[in-house]
Amino acid sequence: MGNHYYAGGATIRGMDSPIRVLHVDDDPAFLELAATFLEREGDGVEVVTAASTTEGYDVLERAPIDCIVSDHDMPDRNGIEFLRAVREEYPDLPFILFTGKGSEEVASEAISAGVTDYLQKETGTDQYAILANRIENAVERNRSQRAVTVQKRRLETLVDNVPGVVYRCRNEPGWPMAYLGGECESLTGYPAERIESGDLTWGGDVIHPDDRARVREAVQAAIDAGEPFECSYRIRTADGETKWVWERGRGVPDDDVPDADPGSTGAGPGARAADSGVTGAAADPGVTGADDVADETRFLEGFITDVTDRKEHGRELRRYERRFEAVFDDPNVLVGLLAPDGTVRAINRTALEYVDADPEAIAGEPFAETPWWPDDRREDVREWIETAAAGEYVEYEATHPTDDGATIFVEGTFRPVVDDADDVADVAGAGAADELVTVSDDADGAGDAAETAAREGTDRSGTVTGIVVSAKDVTERRRRERELQRHAERLDELASAVSHDLQSPISAAAGRLDLALETGDLDHVERAAAAVDRVDDLRADIVETLRTGEIVSEREPVRLEEAVESALVAVDPPDTTAVTVEDDVEIEADPDAFARLLENLLRNSIEHGGPDVTVRFARITDGTAGMGSRDGADAPGTGTEVEDEATQRRPDRAGIVYEDDGPGIDPADRDRVFTPGFSTKTDDNGMGMGMASVRQIVAAHGWSIRVGDAEVLDGVRFEIRTDED
């Protein structure tokens, strides 16, 4: 069999598509004349002719046909026999019996066989206008019925997969239900038909008596304010069990209720999903009922779900509510409804706003080719769709370009939904199982899913009917993660530097105490106590740094000579170490942090230059500014680049010179000397954090530091410029 428009599961021709008519008659001249007039009289009518029913059936199998017009008396078999044969394969295909030998008997038999219309041939051309009108009416009616059938089937599938109950009720005492869909019996223990029929009422028999007044007040207050409502409350099931449920819903204006009967208080078991006119259960799922009927709101509709476990664990309930609200209210949720081949049926407004796209331009396009995807990810998208449609769960991360040239990061999923036969029913994006769809049961509302996070299901044959893909914008979360990572790295570096800085005064205190025990000299005890005081100062400084997140706290005037004396107490160098301060410079600095900086410089000189190393401190002067004739390097990320010639000649530049007569630092290592963990000592058991701590403190003050060859002594030279900020 070919691809027919009226075979099971076949494609529906659009309402505005041309009407293809198969005209079967054993009179070739009449066929030709009728075809001419029908195509002239009919709007978009195309006529295919056949001179026998056998030929007509062959045409029907080869080409899509919207309507059959057949004579009755023909040699091979009559029109009614032809009608019966057609009905076996195409039960809904419009069939008009157009005969010249009509009778009441023939008409009655044709009606019994399922004829769409019966028309007797007349003389003159007016009959063709009548026939064309009958054809157009029959085809239009058939197409509308097919569209409604498909829409009903989609809604039925949706409701069958809802994790809870979708309802519509009247806003009056007892909350009589016009429709209950979804998992009513598993939730309440009552079949939906008992509540729909009025045998039981939701407000009088299902809701817990202690909660009815509270629910009623909450719902009515929201209705009076013209707002959606939501609340949690208890229900009593058929076997006496108490459950907690959560509802969200809205009042429905009368003009949104198909065929609303003011006198009706309910509906029987036949009022199922497709006939209920549910229009907003997805957008605003909700609670039922109020004692006093609102002036203009006589109907309520919404969604009810079991939250017993979540109610018992309040934190889980709050997480559920946040998830539910995120699906419907979060502007970063992008949802698309696709055909099984990956072409776009609808995209929600949030997704369209990201790329400023026109829904009409996107509809019908392959999803992988839409503006959300850069060229290098399109093949991945095709594979994700194929994988999910094959029954496998797919998680993905991607970037989407936006219409303003920016890029957003998204995380999403493709999740297959399986029907009872374990065939893949559809593919749903993350969170889609918790979503409901806003639909209307008229044919024009069939494509209005672009505004909602929809989920398609299977038709009754188990055929895949659609795919839902969803994603969430995580751009801001990624940014925060990067900030936290950088903060963690800074804290880790600080911890290493602090550990290094504490090592010196602790070692000094321990050494002096050992000497005091050996010699009995109380001077060693005094110096050990001074080292312990320095440890306490460092401890207080560390606490302040961790509290504020700042390496440098409040600044004050600090004299270089006093800071050097404090550093020498903490370092406790050998007596053979010579330290001179040639210029008593005064700078604005955090005293404790500046002392740690000097301690690390002194400790570095002693470790590399030996116990008899000589160190000098001085002011940066005109003759020493810039180390212009020597090899120097700036500390990475701690200050200005190498100064130009005019800056180097600037007199009295504020800053400190530090020199020793040790081995110096190889020019090849100068760019790395301030890097955490770097050390030039092959037998160094430390972390190489001393100079990294210097860099931290210099940068925190807004200063800069350079390293080069000493000019007065024979070792290394550091220039700390304190006027950079």
WORA-V641557 format. One record per residue. RES is the residue in one small letter. BURIAL is I if it has 24 or more other C-alpha atoms within 12 Angstrom, else O. Layout:
# WORA-V641557
res=RES burial=BURIAL
res=RES burial=BURIAL
This chain:
# WORA-V641557
res=m burial=O
res=g burial=O
res=n burial=O
res=h burial=O
res=y burial=I
res=y burial=I
res=a burial=I
res=g burial=O
res=g burial=O
res=a burial=O
res=t burial=O
res=i burial=I
res=r burial=O
res=g burial=O
res=m burial=O
res=d burial=O
res=s burial=O
res=p burial=O
res=i burial=I
res=r burial=I
res=v burial=I
res=l burial=I
res=h burial=I
res=v burial=I
res=d burial=I
res=d burial=I
res=d burial=O
res=p burial=O
res=a burial=O
res=f burial=I
res=l burial=I
res=e burial=O
res=l burial=O
res=a burial=I
res=a burial=I
res=t burial=O
res=f burial=I
res=l burial=I
res=e burial=I
res=r burial=O
res=e burial=I
res=g burial=I
res=d burial=O
res=g burial=O
res=v burial=I
res=e burial=I
res=v burial=I
res=v burial=I
res=t burial=I
res=a burial=I
res=a burial=I
res=s burial=I
res=t burial=I
res=t burial=I
res=e burial=O
res=g burial=I
res=y burial=I
res=d burial=O
res=v burial=I
res=l burial=I
res=e burial=O
res=r burial=O
res=a burial=O
res=p burial=I
res=i burial=I
res=d burial=I
res=c burial=I
res=i burial=I
res=v burial=I
res=s burial=I
res=d burial=I
res=h burial=I
res=d burial=I
res=m burial=I
res=p burial=O
res=d burial=O
res=r burial=I
res=n burial=I
res=g burial=I
res=i burial=I
res=e burial=I
res=f burial=I
res=l burial=I
res=r burial=I
res=a burial=I
res=v burial=I
res=r burial=I
res=e burial=O
res=e burial=O
res=y burial=I
res=p burial=O
res=d burial=I
res=l burial=I
res=p burial=I
res=f burial=I
res=i burial=I
res=l burial=I
res=f burial=I
res=t burial=I
res=g burial=O
res=k burial=O
res=g burial=O
res=s burial=O
res=e burial=O
res=e burial=O
res=v burial=I
res=a burial=I
res=s burial=O
res=e burial=O
res=a burial=I
res=i burial=O
res=s burial=O
res=a burial=I
res=g burial=I
res=v burial=I
res=t burial=I
res=d burial=I
res=y burial=I
res=l burial=I
res=q burial=I
res=k burial=I
res=e burial=O
res=t burial=O
res=g burial=O
res=t burial=O
res=d burial=O
res=q burial=O
res=y burial=I
res=a burial=I
res=i burial=I
res=l burial=I
res=a burial=I
res=n burial=I
res=r burial=I
res=i burial=I
res=e burial=I
res=n burial=I
res=a burial=I
res=v burial=I
res=e burial=I
res=r burial=O
res=n burial=I
res=r burial=I
res=s burial=I
res=q burial=O
res=r burial=I
res=a burial=I
res=v burial=I
res=t burial=I
res=v burial=I
res=q burial=I
res=k burial=I
res=r burial=I
res=r burial=I
res=l burial=I
res=e burial=I
res=t burial=I
res=l burial=I
res=v burial=I
res=d burial=I
res=n burial=I
res=v burial=I
res=p burial=I
res=g burial=I
res=v burial=I
res=v burial=I
res=y burial=I
res=r burial=I
res=c burial=I
res=r burial=I
res=n burial=I
res=e burial=I
res=p burial=I
res=g burial=I
res=w burial=I
res=p burial=I
res=m burial=I
res=a burial=I
res=y burial=I
res=l burial=I
res=g burial=I
res=g burial=I
res=e burial=I
res=c burial=I
res=e burial=O
res=s burial=O
res=l burial=I
res=t burial=I
res=g burial=O
res=y burial=I
res=p burial=I
res=a burial=I
res=e burial=I
res=r burial=I
res=i burial=I
res=e burial=I
res=s burial=I
res=g burial=I
res=d burial=O
res=l burial=I
res=t burial=I
res=w burial=I
res=g burial=I
res=g burial=I
res=d burial=I
res=v burial=I
res=i burial=I
res=h burial=I
res=p burial=O
res=d burial=O
res=d burial=I
res=r burial=I
res=a burial=O
res=r burial=I
res=v burial=I
res=r burial=I
res=e burial=O
res=a burial=I
res=v burial=I
res=q burial=I
res=a burial=I
res=a burial=I
res=i burial=I
res=d burial=O
res=a burial=O
res=g burial=O
res=e burial=O
res=p burial=I
res=f burial=I
res=e burial=I
res=c burial=I
res=s burial=I
res=y burial=I
res=r burial=I
res=i burial=I
res=r burial=I
res=t burial=I
res=a burial=O
res=d burial=O
res=g burial=O
res=e burial=O
res=t burial=I
res=k burial=I
res=w burial=I
res=v burial=I
res=w burial=I
res=e burial=I
res=r burial=I
res=g burial=I
res=r burial=I
res=g burial=I
res=v burial=I
res=p burial=O
res=d burial=O
res=d burial=O
res=d burial=I
res=v burial=I
res=p burial=O
res=d burial=O
res=a burial=I
res=d burial=O
res=p burial=O
res=g burial=O
res=s burial=O
res=t burial=I
res=g burial=I
res=a burial=I
res=g burial=I
res=p burial=O
res=g burial=O
res=a burial=I
res=r burial=I
res=a burial=I
res=a burial=I
res=d burial=I
res=s burial=I
res=g burial=I
res=v burial=I
res=t burial=I
res=g burial=I
res=a burial=I
res=a burial=I
res=a burial=I
res=d burial=I
res=p burial=I
res=g burial=I
res=v burial=I
res=t burial=I
res=g burial=I
res=a burial=I
res=d burial=I
res=d burial=O
res=v burial=I
res=a burial=I
res=d burial=O
res=e burial=O
res=t burial=I
res=r burial=I
res=f burial=I
res=l burial=I
res=e burial=I
res=g burial=I
res=f burial=I
res=i burial=I
res=t burial=I
res=d burial=I
res=v burial=I
res=t burial=O
res=d burial=O
res=r burial=O
res=k burial=I
res=e burial=O
res=h burial=O
res=g burial=O
res=r burial=O
res=e burial=O
res=l burial=I
res=r burial=O
res=r burial=O
res=y burial=I
res=e burial=I
res=r burial=O
res=r burial=O
res=f burial=I
res=e burial=I
res=a burial=I
res=v burial=I
res=f burial=I
res=d burial=O
res=d burial=O
res=p burial=O
res=n burial=I
res=v burial=I
res=l burial=I
res=v burial=I
res=g burial=I
res=l burial=I
res=l burial=I
res=a burial=I
res=p burial=I
res=d burial=O
res=g burial=I
res=t burial=I
res=v burial=I
res=r burial=I
res=a burial=I
res=i burial=I
res=n burial=I
res=r burial=I
res=t burial=I
res=a burial=I
res=l burial=I
res=e burial=I
res=y burial=I
res=v burial=I
res=d burial=O
res=a burial=O
res=d burial=O
res=p burial=I
res=e burial=O
res=a burial=O
res=i burial=I
res=a burial=I
res=g burial=O
res=e burial=O
res=p burial=I
res=f burial=I
res=a burial=I
res=e burial=I
res=t burial=I
res=p burial=I
res=w burial=I
res=w burial=I
res=p burial=O
res=d burial=O
res=d burial=O
res=r burial=O
res=r burial=O
res=e burial=O
res=d burial=O
res=v burial=I
res=r burial=I
res=e burial=O
res=w burial=I
res=i burial=I
res=e burial=I
res=t burial=I
res=a burial=I
res=a burial=I
res=a burial=I
res=g burial=I
res=e burial=O
res=y burial=I
res=v burial=I
res=e burial=I
res=y burial=I
res=e burial=I
res=a burial=I
res=t burial=I
res=h burial=I
res=p burial=I
res=t burial=I
res=d burial=O
res=d burial=O
res=g burial=O
res=a burial=O
res=t burial=O
res=i burial=I
res=f burial=I
res=v burial=I
res=e burial=I
res=g burial=I
res=t burial=I
res=f burial=I
res=r burial=I
res=p burial=I
res=v burial=I
res=v burial=I
res=d burial=I
res=d burial=O
res=a burial=O
res=d burial=O
res=d burial=I
res=v burial=I
res=a burial=I
res=d burial=I
res=v burial=I
res=a burial=I
res=g burial=I
res=a burial=I
res=g burial=I
res=a burial=I
res=a burial=I
res=d burial=I
res=e burial=I
res=l burial=I
res=v burial=I
res=t burial=I
res=v burial=I
res=s burial=I
res=d burial=I
res=d burial=I
res=a burial=I
res=d burial=O
res=g burial=I
res=a burial=I
res=g burial=I
res=d burial=I
res=a burial=I
res=a burial=I
res=e burial=I
res=t burial=I
res=a burial=I
res=a burial=I
res=r burial=I
res=e burial=I
res=g burial=I
res=t burial=I
res=d burial=I
res=r burial=O
res=s burial=O
res=g burial=O
res=t burial=I
res=v burial=I
res=t burial=I
res=g burial=I
res=i burial=I
res=v burial=I
res=v burial=I
res=s burial=I
res=a burial=I
res=k burial=I
res=d burial=I
res=v burial=I
res=t burial=O
res=e burial=O
res=r burial=O
res=r burial=O
res=r burial=O
res=r burial=O
res=e burial=O
res=r burial=O
res=e burial=O
res=l burial=O
res=q burial=O
res=r burial=O
res=h burial=O
res=a burial=O
res=e burial=O
res=r burial=I
res=l burial=O
res=d burial=O
res=e burial=I
res=l burial=I
res=a burial=I
res=s burial=I
res=a burial=I
res=v burial=I
res=s burial=I
res=h burial=I
res=d burial=I
res=l burial=I
res=q burial=I
res=s burial=I
res=p burial=I
res=i burial=I
res=s burial=I
res=a burial=I
res=a burial=I
res=a burial=I
res=g burial=I
res=r burial=I
res=l burial=I
res=d burial=O
res=l burial=O
res=a burial=O
res=l burial=O
res=e burial=O
res=t burial=O
res=g burial=O
res=d burial=O
res=l burial=O
res=d burial=O
res=h burial=I
res=v burial=I
res=e burial=O
res=r burial=I
res=a burial=I
res=a burial=I
res=a burial=I
res=a burial=I
res=v burial=I
res=d burial=O
res=r burial=I
res=v burial=I
res=d burial=O
res=d burial=I
res=l burial=I
res=r burial=O
res=a burial=O
res=d burial=I
res=i burial=I
res=v burial=O
res=e burial=O
res=t burial=I
res=l burial=O
res=r burial=O
res=t burial=O
res=g burial=O
res=e burial=I
res=i burial=I
res=v burial=I
res=s burial=I
res=e burial=O
res=r burial=O
res=e burial=O
res=p burial=O
res=v burial=O
res=r burial=I
res=l burial=I
res=e burial=I
res=e burial=O
res=a burial=I
res=v burial=I
res=e burial=I
res=s burial=I
res=a burial=I
res=l burial=I
res=v burial=I
res=a burial=I
res=v burial=I
res=d burial=I
res=p burial=I
res=p burial=O
res=d burial=O
res=t burial=O
res=t burial=I
res=a burial=I
res=v burial=I
res=t burial=O
res=v burial=I
res=e burial=O
res=d burial=O
res=d burial=O
res=v burial=I
res=e burial=O
res=i burial=I
res=e burial=I
res=a burial=I
res=d burial=I
res=p burial=I
res=d burial=I
res=a burial=I
res=f burial=I
res=a burial=I
res=r burial=I
res=l burial=I
res=l burial=I
res=e burial=I
res=n burial=I
res=l burial=I
res=l burial=I
res=r burial=I
res=n burial=I
res=s burial=I
res=i burial=I
res=e burial=I
res=h burial=I
res=g burial=I
res=g burial=O
res=p burial=I
res=d burial=O
res=v burial=I
res=t burial=I
res=v burial=I
res=r burial=I
res=f burial=I
res=a burial=I
res=r burial=I
res=i burial=I
res=t burial=O
res=d burial=O
res=g burial=O
res=t burial=I
res=a burial=I
res=g burial=I
res=m burial=I
res=g burial=I
res=s burial=O
res=r burial=O
res=d burial=I
res=g burial=I
res=a burial=I
res=d burial=I
res=a burial=I
res=p burial=I
res=g burial=O
res=t burial=I
res=g burial=I
res=t burial=I
res=e burial=O
res=v burial=O
res=e burial=O
res=d burial=O
res=e burial=O
res=a burial=O
res=t burial=O
res=q burial=O
res=r burial=O
res=r burial=O
res=p burial=O
res=d burial=O
res=r burial=I
res=a burial=I
res=g burial=I
res=i burial=I
res=v burial=I
res=y burial=I
res=e burial=I
res=d burial=I
res=d burial=I
res=g burial=I
res=p burial=I
res=g burial=I
res=i burial=I
res=d burial=O
res=p burial=O
res=a burial=O
res=d burial=O
res=r burial=I
res=d burial=O
res=r burial=I
res=v burial=I
res=f burial=I
res=t burial=I
res=p burial=I
res=g burial=O
res=f burial=O
res=s burial=I
res=t burial=I
res=k burial=O
res=t burial=O
res=d burial=O
res=d burial=O
res=n burial=O
res=g burial=O
res=m burial=I
res=g burial=I
res=m burial=I
res=g burial=I
res=m burial=I
res=a burial=I
res=s burial=I
res=v burial=I
res=r burial=I
res=q burial=I
res=i burial=I
res=v burial=I
res=a burial=I
res=a burial=I
res=h burial=I
res=g burial=I
res=w burial=I
res=s burial=I
res=i burial=I
res=r burial=I
res=v burial=I
res=g burial=I
res=d burial=I
res=a burial=I
res=e burial=I
res=v burial=O
res=l burial=O
res=d burial=O
res=g burial=I
res=v burial=I
res=r burial=I
res=f burial=I
res=e burial=I
res=i burial=I
res=r burial=I
res=t burial=I
res=d burial=O
res=e burial=O
res=d burial=O
